[in-house]
């Protein structure tokens, strides 16, 4: 039994309203033993086997069919304990069951309300063994550049006739253009950022570029300019930051420059607007070919939405930075995710695949000598991770790619 201080934690998660679907083909025996144990705990705190008004909520990444199967199993066990399920009434017992989850297990939470008395019981349920990745993978990590002041984003530029390969680097001082000399990257041009306000301690930024122009998004500023014949920059007040899905949809999010996260107010490129829980970052990925959105919430939960920003599930255990990249390993994209932690420890990045709404780790994590301060998709099979080296205090930009280990 759990007391009131803990009950509010579980009851204040962002619950999803269950939509029942056909579950005739879904085997429920996987949860039979857990359901029997859970219902015995519920009946014990009820202190009577009278009728109850049952409501059911899903705060996990389980599909509606899977949660419906669990509900049917629990209803069967309740009736087996002579507990009748009735419509809500003014004097009856109210039973609210919620399914939550972490990366290692599901958590079933039941709140039993009898007049003024409230009790909460829980059942930890092991997750089924994850589906194996079609192909084993590994993350290839290569250092690109290193410097003393913070780097916030990098973009490789599309090669143009008559020009060498080039790269844009956005950092705390300005924007620089680098060219590939064959022996490494060389800075050829730079422009300073003119900002009237000091940067926040944990500076964040994002670059969007085409062949001849760019846009740079920073706390309280949106800057843009051309790359040729000379690098230029003009800045104005803050504006929404763009995020891209594999299906080429664009969602624009409002950045809270004084708090270093996004407010949750989104505008899709089809003109629709949504208000979601605040988040640190979002990325577009694929779930068995279907385009989806992932959000790293400020509450520590990662939320999964379909391409129309309708909720599909959530889980805990990921860090606040993630980036999805397309690979040639099977038919899926992989999501690169930092580990949860603080800015004083070494970090790592793990690759995941989203399979039927559930995150499955694939391959081994890659480690860094300090915290990862930025992680952005660079397009195609590449992402850039920026890490601070705790030994030197400098910042190193790494390119990350997925390799198929056949």
C-alpha positions as CSV (number, residue, x, y, z in Angstrom):
1,X,0.0,0.0,0.0
2,X,1.2,3.4,-0.9
3,X,0.5,6.6,1.2
4,X,-0.7,9.9,-0.1
5,X,2.8,11.5,-0.8
6,X,3.5,8.9,-3.4
7,X,-0.1,8.7,-4.8
8,X,0.1,12.2,-6.3
9,X,3.2,11.3,-8.3
10,X,1.4,8.6,-10.2
11,X,-1.9,10.4,-10.5
12,X,-0.4,13.5,-12.0
13,X,1.3,11.9,-15.0
14,X,-0.2,12.9,-18.3
15,X,-2.9,10.2,-18.7
16,X,-4.1,9.1,-22.1
17,X,-7.8,8.3,-22.5
18,X,-8.2,4.7,-23.6
19,X,-9.9,4.0,-26.9
20,X,-11.1,0.4,-27.0
21,X,-10.5,-1.6,-30.2
22,X,-10.9,-5.2,-31.3
23,X,-8.7,-7.4,-29.2
24,X,-10.0,-10.9,-30.2
25,X,-6.6,-11.8,-31.7
26,X,-4.5,-10.5,-28.8
27,X,-3.4,-13.2,-26.2
28,X,-4.0,-11.9,-22.7
29,X,-2.5,-14.9,-20.8
30,X,0.8,-13.0,-20.7
31,X,-0.6,-10.9,-17.9
32,X,-2.8,-13.5,-16.1
33,X,-0.6,-14.0,-13.1
34,X,0.0,-10.3,-12.7
35,X,-3.7,-9.6,-13.0
36,X,-4.5,-12.1,-10.3
37,X,-2.0,-10.7,-7.9
38,X,-3.1,-7.1,-8.6
39,X,-6.8,-7.8,-8.1
40,X,-6.1,-9.6,-4.8
41,X,-4.3,-6.4,-3.6
42,X,-7.3,-4.3,-4.7
43,X,-9.9,-6.5,-3.0
44,X,-7.8,-6.4,0.2
45,X,-7.9,-2.6,0.5
46,X,-11.6,-2.4,-0.7
47,X,-12.6,-4.2,2.6
48,X,-15.8,-5.2,0.8
49,X,-16.7,-7.0,-2.4
50,X,-19.5,-4.7,-3.4
51,X,-19.9,-3.1,-6.8
52,X,-17.3,-0.8,-8.1
53,X,-17.2,1.9,-10.8
54,X,-14.1,1.2,-12.9
55,X,-12.1,3.6,-15.0
56,X,-9.0,2.7,-16.9
57,X,-6.2,5.0,-18.1
58,X,-3.1,4.3,-20.2
59,X,0.1,6.3,-19.6
60,X,2.4,3.8,-21.4
61,X,3.4,3.1,-25.0
62,X,1.1,0.1,-25.2
63,X,-1.3,0.2,-28.0
64,X,-5.1,0.6,-27.5
65,X,-5.5,-3.1,-28.4
66,X,-3.0,-4.2,-25.8
67,X,-4.4,-2.0,-23.0
68,X,-7.9,-3.2,-23.9
69,X,-6.7,-6.8,-23.5
70,X,-5.3,-5.9,-20.0
71,X,-8.5,-4.3,-19.0
72,X,-10.5,-7.3,-20.0
73,X,-8.2,-9.6,-18.0
74,X,-8.5,-7.4,-14.9
75,X,-12.3,-7.2,-15.3
76,X,-12.4,-11.0,-15.5
77,X,-10.3,-11.3,-12.3
78,X,-12.5,-8.8,-10.5
79,X,-15.6,-10.7,-11.4
80,X,-13.9,-13.9,-10.3
81,X,-13.6,-12.2,-6.8
82,X,-17.3,-11.4,-6.8
83,X,-16.7,-7.8,-7.6
84,X,-19.4,-6.4,-9.8
85,X,-18.5,-3.6,-12.3
86,X,-21.2,-0.9,-12.4
87,X,-21.8,2.6,-13.6
88,X,-20.5,5.4,-11.3
89,X,-22.8,6.4,-8.5
90,X,-22.9,8.8,-5.6
91,X,-22.2,6.2,-2.9
92,X,-20.3,3.5,-4.6
93,X,-16.6,2.5,-4.7
94,X,-14.6,4.1,-7.4
95,X,-11.6,2.2,-8.9
96,X,-9.2,3.9,-11.2
97,X,-6.5,1.8,-12.8
98,X,-3.5,3.3,-14.6
99,X,-0.8,1.6,-16.7
100,X,2.5,3.4,-16.5
101,X,6.0,2.1,-17.5
102,X,9.7,2.5,-17.4
103,X,12.2,1.0,-19.8
104,X,12.4,-2.2,-17.7
105,X,8.8,-2.9,-16.5
106,X,5.2,-1.8,-16.5
107,X,3.6,-0.4,-13.4
108,X,-0.1,-0.9,-12.8
109,X,-1.5,1.6,-10.3
110,X,-5.0,1.3,-8.7
111,X,-6.6,4.1,-6.7
112,X,-9.5,2.9,-4.6
113,X,-11.9,5.6,-3.4
114,X,-14.5,4.8,-0.7
115,X,-16.1,8.0,0.3
116,X,-13.4,10.0,2.1
117,X,-11.0,7.1,2.1
118,X,-8.4,6.7,-0.7
119,X,-5.9,3.9,-1.1
120,X,-3.4,3.2,-3.8
121,X,-1.9,-0.2,-4.6
122,X,0.6,-1.1,-7.3
123,X,1.8,-4.1,-9.3
124,X,5.2,-4.2,-11.1
125,X,4.9,-6.2,-14.3
126,X,7.8,-7.4,-16.4
127,X,7.9,-6.2,-20.0
128,X,7.9,-8.9,-22.7
129,X,11.2,-9.6,-24.3
130,X,11.9,-6.9,-26.9
131,X,11.8,-7.8,-30.6
132,X,15.3,-8.2,-31.9
133,X,16.6,-5.7,-34.4
134,X,16.5,-7.0,-38.0
135,X,20.2,-6.3,-38.3
136,X,22.8,-5.7,-35.5
137,X,24.2,-2.2,-35.7
138,X,26.9,0.0,-34.3
139,X,27.3,3.8,-33.9
140,X,30.3,5.2,-35.7
141,X,31.7,8.2,-33.9
142,X,34.2,10.5,-35.5
143,X,35.6,13.8,-34.1
144,X,35.1,16.8,-36.5
145,X,36.4,19.9,-34.7
146,X,37.4,21.0,-31.2
147,X,37.5,24.5,-29.7
148,X,37.5,26.2,-26.3
149,X,34.0,27.9,-26.4
150,X,30.7,26.1,-26.7
151,X,29.5,24.7,-30.0
152,X,25.8,24.5,-30.4
153,X,25.2,23.1,-33.9
154,X,26.9,22.1,-37.1
155,X,25.6,21.7,-40.6
156,X,27.4,20.1,-43.6
157,X,26.6,22.1,-46.8
158,X,25.5,20.6,-50.1
159,X,28.5,20.5,-52.4
160,X,28.3,22.9,-55.3
161,X,30.1,22.9,-58.6
162,X,33.4,24.7,-58.2
163,X,33.4,24.6,-54.4
164,X,35.0,22.3,-51.9
165,X,33.0,20.6,-49.2
166,X,32.0,23.1,-46.6
167,X,30.5,23.2,-43.1
168,X,28.8,25.8,-40.9
169,X,29.5,25.9,-37.2
170,X,27.3,27.8,-34.8
171,X,28.8,28.6,-31.4
172,X,28.5,31.1,-28.6
173,X,30.5,33.8,-30.4
174,X,29.1,33.6,-33.9
175,X,28.8,31.6,-37.1
176,X,31.9,30.2,-39.0
177,X,32.3,28.7,-42.4
178,X,34.8,25.8,-42.7
179,X,36.2,24.2,-45.9
180,X,37.6,20.8,-46.3
181,X,41.3,21.1,-47.2
182,X,41.8,17.3,-47.6
183,X,43.9,17.4,-44.4
184,X,41.1,18.6,-42.2
185,X,38.6,21.4,-41.8
186,X,39.9,25.0,-42.0
187,X,38.0,28.1,-40.9
188,X,37.7,30.5,-43.8
189,X,35.0,33.0,-42.7
190,X,33.3,34.1,-39.5
191,X,30.6,36.6,-38.5
192,X,29.9,37.6,-34.9
193,X,26.4,37.4,-33.3
194,X,25.1,40.7,-32.2
195,X,23.0,40.1,-29.1
196,X,22.1,42.7,-26.5
197,X,21.5,40.1,-23.8
198,X,23.9,37.6,-22.2
199,X,23.5,34.0,-23.2
200,X,22.0,31.5,-20.7
201,X,24.5,29.2,-19.0
202,X,23.3,26.2,-21.0
203,X,23.3,27.8,-24.5
204,X,21.3,26.0,-27.2
205,X,21.0,26.7,-30.9
206,X,19.9,25.2,-34.2
207,X,21.1,25.6,-37.8
208,X,19.0,25.2,-40.9
209,X,20.8,25.6,-44.3
210,X,20.3,25.4,-48.0
211,X,23.0,25.6,-50.7
212,X,23.5,29.3,-50.5
213,X,21.7,30.5,-47.3
214,X,21.1,29.6,-43.7
215,X,19.0,30.3,-40.6
216,X,20.3,30.2,-37.1
217,X,18.0,29.8,-34.1
218,X,19.2,30.9,-30.7
219,X,17.6,32.0,-27.4
220,X,15.7,35.2,-28.2
221,X,17.1,35.5,-31.7
222,X,16.6,34.2,-35.2
223,X,19.5,35.0,-37.6
224,X,19.8,34.5,-41.3
225,X,22.2,35.3,-44.2
226,X,23.9,34.1,-47.3
227,X,27.0,32.0,-47.6
228,X,28.4,33.3,-50.9
229,X,30.1,35.4,-52.1
230,X,30.7,36.3,-48.4
231,X,29.2,35.0,-45.2
232,X,26.6,37.5,-43.8
233,X,24.2,37.7,-40.9
234,X,21.1,39.6,-39.9
235,X,19.3,39.0,-36.7
236,X,15.9,39.8,-35.4
237,X,13.7,38.9,-32.4
238,X,12.8,35.4,-31.4
239,X,10.7,33.0,-33.6
240,X,9.7,29.4,-33.6
241,X,12.3,26.7,-34.3
242,X,11.6,24.2,-37.1
243,X,11.7,20.4,-36.7
244,X,11.6,17.9,-39.5
245,X,10.1,14.5,-39.8
246,X,11.2,11.7,-42.2
247,X,8.0,12.2,-44.1
248,X,9.1,15.8,-44.8
249,X,6.5,17.4,-42.4
250,X,7.7,20.4,-40.5
251,X,6.6,21.3,-37.0
252,X,7.5,24.7,-35.4
253,X,8.0,25.0,-31.7
254,X,8.3,28.1,-29.4
255,X,11.5,28.2,-27.4
256,X,11.4,29.6,-23.9
257,X,14.7,31.5,-24.0
258,X,14.7,32.3,-20.3
259,X,14.1,28.6,-19.3
260,X,16.1,26.7,-22.0
261,X,13.2,24.5,-23.2
262,X,10.2,24.6,-25.5
263,X,6.9,25.7,-24.2
264,X,4.9,22.9,-25.9
265,X,3.0,25.1,-28.3
266,X,3.5,23.7,-31.8
267,X,2.3,24.6,-35.3
268,X,2.3,21.9,-38.0
269,X,3.0,22.7,-41.6
270,X,-0.5,21.8,-42.5
271,X,-1.7,24.8,-40.4
272,X,-2.9,22.8,-37.3
273,X,-1.8,23.9,-33.9
274,X,-1.3,21.8,-30.8
275,X,-0.4,22.4,-27.1
276,X,1.7,19.6,-25.6
277,X,3.7,19.3,-22.3
278,X,6.9,21.4,-22.4
279,X,9.9,19.6,-23.7
280,X,13.7,19.9,-24.2
281,X,13.8,18.6,-27.8
282,X,11.8,16.7,-30.4
283,X,12.7,14.6,-33.4
284,X,10.9,12.9,-36.2
285,X,11.5,9.1,-36.6
286,X,9.8,6.0,-38.1
287,X,7.9,3.1,-36.5
288,X,8.0,0.3,-39.0
289,X,7.9,2.8,-41.8
290,X,5.3,5.2,-40.2
291,X,6.5,8.7,-39.5
292,X,6.2,9.6,-35.8
293,X,7.3,12.4,-33.4
294,X,9.3,12.0,-30.2
295,X,9.5,14.6,-27.4
296,X,11.9,14.6,-24.5
297,X,9.7,16.1,-21.8
298,X,10.9,18.4,-19.0
299,X,9.3,16.0,-16.6
300,X,11.7,13.2,-17.6
301,X,9.2,11.3,-19.8
302,X,9.6,10.7,-23.5
303,X,6.4,11.0,-25.4
304,X,5.5,9.4,-28.7
305,X,3.0,11.0,-31.1
306,X,1.8,10.2,-34.6
307,X,2.6,12.6,-37.5
308,X,-0.6,14.5,-36.7
309,X,0.6,15.0,-33.1
310,X,-1.9,12.6,-31.6
311,X,-0.5,10.8,-28.5
312,X,0.6,7.2,-28.9
313,X,2.4,6.5,-25.6
314,X,5.2,7.6,-23.2
315,X,8.1,6.1,-21.1
316,X,10.8,7.1,-18.7
317,X,14.6,6.5,-18.7
318,X,15.9,8.6,-21.6
319,X,18.0,11.7,-21.5
320,X,17.0,15.1,-22.7
321,X,18.7,15.0,-26.1
322,X,17.8,12.8,-29.0
323,X,18.1,12.7,-32.8
324,X,16.7,10.3,-35.3
325,X,18.7,9.3,-38.4
326,X,17.8,7.2,-41.4
327,X,20.0,4.2,-42.1
328,X,20.3,1.3,-44.5
329,X,20.0,-1.2,-41.7
330,X,16.7,-2.9,-42.4
331,X,13.8,-0.6,-43.1
332,X,13.7,1.5,-40.0
333,X,15.3,4.7,-38.6
334,X,17.3,4.7,-35.4
335,X,16.9,7.2,-32.6
336,X,20.1,8.3,-30.8
337,X,19.5,9.2,-27.2
338,X,21.7,10.5,-24.4
339,X,21.5,9.0,-21.0
340,X,19.8,10.8,-18.1
341,X,22.2,12.6,-15.8
342,X,23.8,16.0,-15.0
343,X,26.4,18.1,-16.6
344,X,29.2,17.0,-14.3
345,X,29.5,13.4,-15.6
346,X,30.6,11.5,-18.7
347,X,27.8,10.7,-21.1
348,X,26.8,8.1,-23.6
349,X,24.5,7.8,-26.6
350,X,22.4,4.7,-27.2
351,X,20.6,3.8,-30.4
352,X,16.9,2.7,-30.3
353,X,14.3,1.5,-32.8
354,X,10.7,2.3,-32.2
355,X,8.7,-0.9,-32.8
356,X,4.9,-0.8,-32.6
357,X,5.1,2.2,-30.2
358,X,7.8,0.8,-27.9
359,X,11.5,1.7,-27.8
360,X,14.0,-1.2,-28.2
361,X,17.7,-0.6,-27.7
362,X,19.9,-1.8,-30.6
363,X,23.7,-2.1,-30.7
364,X,26.1,-0.8,-28.0
365,X,26.2,2.7,-26.6
366,X,29.1,5.0,-27.5
367,X,30.7,6.9,-24.7
368,X,32.1,10.5,-24.3
369,X,34.6,12.0,-21.9
370,X,32.0,14.5,-20.7
371,X,28.4,15.5,-21.0
372,X,26.7,15.7,-24.4
373,X,25.5,19.3,-24.7
374,X,23.8,19.1,-28.1
375,X,22.6,16.4,-30.4
376,X,21.0,17.2,-33.7
377,X,20.0,15.3,-36.8
378,X,22.2,16.4,-39.7
379,X,20.2,14.7,-42.5
380,X,20.3,11.2,-43.9
381,X,22.5,8.8,-42.0
382,X,24.3,11.4,-39.9
383,X,23.9,13.3,-36.6
384,X,26.2,15.7,-34.8
385,X,26.9,15.4,-31.1
386,X,28.6,18.1,-29.1
387,X,30.4,17.0,-25.9
388,X,32.4,19.0,-23.4
389,X,35.7,17.3,-22.5
390,X,35.8,17.3,-18.7
391,X,39.6,17.0,-18.7
392,X,40.3,20.1,-20.9
393,X,37.0,22.1,-20.6
394,X,36.9,22.4,-24.4
395,X,34.1,21.3,-26.7
396,X,34.3,18.6,-29.4
397,X,31.9,18.0,-32.2
398,X,31.5,14.4,-33.4
399,X,29.7,13.0,-36.4
400,X,27.6,10.0,-35.6
401,X,26.4,7.4,-38.2
402,X,24.8,4.0,-38.1
403,X,26.8,1.1,-39.4
404,X,25.2,-2.3,-40.3
405,X,27.2,-5.2,-38.9
406,X,26.3,-7.9,-41.3
